[in-house]
Amino acid sequence: MSKKTIEKLKTTGRSTLNNRDSNLLKDFEELLSKNLNTSRSVKYYADLLAISTKKLNNITKTYWGITAKEFIEERIIHESKKILLETPDTIKQISYTLGFTEPTNFNKFFKKFTSTTPLQYREQYNKGTF
């Protein structure tokens, strides 16, 4: 779970999960880790968990303060940054690794959430201008 998600969990006022919801959230995180490059669809994960998308969104919103889609997007950005900073892989390689069909889609997605392109992010890190 990301630090941002943990902080949101702390501020929602619902720090105790019932067993079923706790297991669903844990399973969701595990499935996302295993399938991040396969699908970014909430429906995909809800189907794997045998629950509705509405139920998955309600649980994540209640306990994490964000929707399932927002959680998936956070994980993709987190993984993107990690790969950008820890590997010499090209942006094209990274985009395909993360399941994007085109590098331009990855660039747009990354920029939407970080206000910078993946290449600029890597260059800023290497220059120490963060």
Secondary structure, 3 states (H helix, E strand, C coil): CCHHHHHHHHHCCCCCCCHHHHHHHHHHHHHHHHHCCCCCCHHHHHHHHCCCHHHHHHHHHHHHCCCHHHHHHHHHHHHHHHHHHHCCCCHHHHHHHCCCCCHHHHHHHHHHHHCCCHHHHHHHHHHCCC
